[in-house]
Amino acid sequence: FRTIFQKLDLTKENYYDIKFYALNYIDFNLSLSTRAKFLEKRLPIEKIFTGMSVHFYLPTLYLRSKAATRIGPGKLNTSSGFYDSYDIRMRGDLIAATNGSLTNSYQTSFDLVSSNFDSDSVQHDSLKYLVEVLNYSNTVAFGLGVDLGFILQFNRFIKLGFAATDVGFMVFPSAGKVNFDVDFELETSNAFNFFDQFISNLRNDLYNEEITRGNIEWIMAPTAFRLGVAVTPFKKNIFTWSTDISISDMNNISLIGYPTFNVSTGIEILPGYNWFAIPLRAAFSYNTQANFPSFSFGIGLYLGPVEMDIGVKGLEALISNFGAKEVCVGADLKFVF
């Protein structure tokens, strides 16, 4: 947004290609892992670990929209030199789909949310319109996927890992579709109500567009490919250095045009004795989604079969003027047997 508004010149026409999507689903999966000893006998590798998961996806909501948008100056106030209005034109389509068995659930959610708004408010009518589009998708949506991965331990010092996750698809047999070509004017006299003006004008024009039943919507699962290497230079695992390269969210190729690329590197120090250890971790990463490098830190406590970890990820605030783009705090508790 900062880049857009830095280059925005409201005295001229501006053109934008806007894309948006939202996907929500439930994932049921079964995972199996083993050690491939039969391959170890034939290859010069000390240990080979393999794993596989099978996924059954139950998609609950899918929204996709793209619009070619033009924003241009409207009425000029000759006394002040500023524009009293701006003309906006949007041409594109809206695809909305849900699992037919959940249609009543969305209607119930709409009733709960809309109870907070007046029955003639912009928000109430906008939610009502979205539910009407969703009701055109009254079928059973589903999806299938698989994970595959392995770790190669060449010796006590070097490990190499590769994984392909969520390789699969989701399908909505039908969807609600609206093709729109809307043209409206925004008044600048009430800048505080600018957003409501925009939604109200867009909603009113969309009401004049026909909702039709769309085609089958095939959606690629958020497939990811990862390659990593870990080096333990000492006989005891008191120090580990690792690097990971991945490309994820492959479904974005058909939705918004590009997947997410990530590269990270980090170290782990594991001081302790026998059944007691306190792992300390630090890492640096960069991904194209946030488009900023970030730092991560973690600490843990191992007491025999009990492993506890806590970590903080995404501290771009440590770099001047970057700000915190995405900060995640995670805690993990495992019982190893």
N, C-alpha and C positions, 0 to 999 in steps of 0.2 A: 504494500500500500504506500509506503514511503516513496518508493521509486516512481510509482504511478503519479502521485500528486506532485512530485518534484517536476515532472515533465508535462503536467496538465496545463494547457492553455485554454481557458474558457472563452477567449475571444475568437477561437477557431473551432472547427469541427474536429472531434476526437473519435477514433474508431477502436473498438476493443472486441476481442474474441473471448467470450466468457464461457467457461465450462465448470460444471458442478456435478458431484455425485455423492451419494450416501448409500452404504451397504451395511446391513445388520444380519447376523446369522448365528445359529446355535451349532456347535461342533461336537459330535459324538465320535470318539476315536478309540482304537485299540492298538497298543504298542507292544512290540516284541523285540528283544535284543539277545545276541548271543556272541560267542567267540568262535571265529571260523578257523578251527584248528586244522582242518583238512587242507586249507590253503597255506597255512604256515609251514607245512611240510614241503610244499612245492616252491615257495618263494623265499628269498633271503630277507624275511621280515620276522622279527621276534614275536609280535602279537598282532592279531587282526580282530577288531571288534566291529560287528555289523548290527544294524537296527532297521526296523521298518514299522510304520504306522499306517493304518487304514482309517480314513475319515468318512463320515456321513454327515453332510451339511444339511441343515434345515434353515434355508433363508427366510427371514421374517419381513424384511423391508428393503426395497431397492428404489432409489430415485436417481434420475440422470437428466441433466438439461444442458443444452448448449445454445448460445445465442450470439449472433453478430449484432453488436450494439454501437449505435451512433449517438453522441452527445454534442449538441451544437447550440450556439447562442440563439435566444428567441427575441423577445421585445426589448429594445434598448430605451432606457430612460435618459432622454436628452439633457435633462436638467442636472442629473447626478453623474452621468457618464457610465453607470452600471446597468447591467441587464436585469430586468424585472422577472424574466423567466428563461428557462432553457428547454429546448426540444429534445426528447429522447425517443429513439426508435429501436425496438428489439425484434429480431427475427430469428426463430429457431424452433425447438421442440422441447417438450417435457414428457419424460417416460416415468411412470410410477407403477410399481408392482408390489404385491404382498402375497403371502401364503393365504389361500382362500379360507383355510380353517381359522385364521387369525383376524378375519375382517371384523367380526363382532368385537374383538379385543380393541382394535383401533377405534371403532365407533365409541366404545366405552371410555377409552383414553381421551378421545375428542370431547366427550360430554364432561369429563372431569376437568380438563384444561379450560374448555370454553366457559365453564361456570364462573371462572375468575374475570371474564370479560362481559361487557354489555352485549345483548343479543344483536345489536346493530353496529357493533364496533368493527374496525378494520381487521383486528386479530381474529375475532370470532368468525367472520365471513371467509377469511383466508384459510383457516383450519377446516372449515366446512367444505370449501372447494377442493382442498387436497384430499379429504376423505372420499369425496365424490369420484375423483380420478382413481384412487386406490380401489374403489369398489368394482372397477372394470376388470380387475385381476382376481377372478374368483376361481382359481385353480390351485393345485398342490405343487409347490415349488420344492426342489430338492437339489442335491449335489453330491459328488463323490470326489475323493482326493487320496493321495498317498504321500508318505514321507519315506525317503531312503537316505541312509548315511553310513559312513564307516570311519574308523580310526585306525591308522597304521602306526604301530610303535616299532620303529626301525631298530632302536636299541634303548638303553636306559636314559638316553639324553634327548632324543628327537622323536616327536610325534607329529603326524600329519592327519588332518581330518577334512572330510568333505560331506556336505549334506544338501539334499534337495527337498524342500518342505512345501506342503500344500500344492502339490502338482495335481491339478484337477479342474473341475468346472462346477458351476451352478446354473440352473435353468429355471426360468419362469415361463410356463407354457403360453401365457398371454399376459398382456400389460395394458394399462390405460395410457393413452397417448393424446397429447394436445399439440397441434402445429399452430404456432402463433406468429402474428405480425402485428405488433402493438406500437402505437404512436401516441405519445401524450406529452403534456407540458407541465413543468414543475415551476411553481411560483417561488421566488426568492424572498418575498415579503415576510414569510413566516419560516425562518431558517430553523427554529427549534422543532418544527413539525415536519421537517424535510423528509424523514424516513417514512412517517405515516402517509405523507403525500405520495411518495413513490409506490408504496405497497398498495394504497387505495387505487391509484390510477392503473397500476399493473393488474390488480384484481378485477377492476371493472372491465378492462379490455379483454382479459382472459375469459370472463363470463360469456362474452360474445363468440368465443371460439368453441367449436364442437369437440366434445370428448369422444374418441373412438377407441375401438379395441385394437391394440397394436400387435405386432408380430411376436414370435417366440424370442425371448431375451436370453441369450447364452452369455454367461459371465465367467471369465477366467478367475480361478481362485487366486488369492494373494501369494502366488508362487515366489519362492526365494531360493537362491543358490549361494552356498557359503563354502569358503575354503580357508582353513586355518592351520597354523603351525605353532607348536609349543616346544620350547627348548629348556631343559633342566640341566645346567652345567655341572651340578654336583651329584654325588651318589645318593645323598639324602635329598628329599624334595623341599629343601629350605629356601630355594629360589627358582622361580619359573618366569620366563619371558615368552609372550605369545603375541601373535599378529593374526588378524582376521580381515578378510576381504569378502564382501557380500554384495549381491544385487537382489533387491526384494521388491515386493508390491508390483509384480509383473502385470497384474490386471490393469494397472494404470495406463499401460500402452494403448489399450482400446478406449479408456475412459477419459484421461486427461493428457495422454501423449508421451509420458516418460515414467520409468520405474525409479526406485531409490537406490543409489549407490552409496555404500558405506565402507570405510576403512578404519581400523582401530588397532592400537597396539598397547600393551600393558604389562605390568609385572606383578608377581605375587611373592611376598616374603612370608615364610611359614615357621616362625620360631615356636618351639615347644619341646616336649619330652614325652615319648611313648603315647599315652592316651590323651594327653593334654596339648593343645596348640591354639595359637591366636593368629590366624591368617590376616595379612595386611595387603591391600590391593590398591593399585593406582593405574589409570588408563587414560589414553587420549584417543579421540575419535572425531571423524568428520563424515557427515552424510549430506547428500544433495537436497534432501527434503528441508532440513533446517537451514542449510547453506552456511553453517558456521561450525568451527571446531568446538569441541567441548571436552571437559575433564570429568572423570569419574573417580570416586574413592569408595573404599569398602573396608570393613573390619568384621571379623568373625570370632567365634569361640567354639572349639571342638572339645567335647568331653566324652571320650570313648565313642559309643555308637551315635551320639547326639551331635548334630552339626547345626550351628546357628550363624546366620550371616545378615548383615545390614549394609546397604550401600546407597550412595547418592550419585545420580547421573545427570549430566547436562549443566555444568557450572560455567556457562559462558560469561557470567558476570565477573569472573576473575580477569577477563580481558577488557581493557578500557573501552567504553562506548559500545560494547557488544550487547549488553543487557542479557537477561535470562530468557532464552527462547523457549526452552523446554526443560523442566527440572523434574526428575523422577526419583522417588525414594522407595526402595524395596527392601523387604525383610523375608528371610527364608529359614525354615526350620525343617530339618530332615532327621529321620531315624534310620541309620544304615545297619542292615542286618544281612 
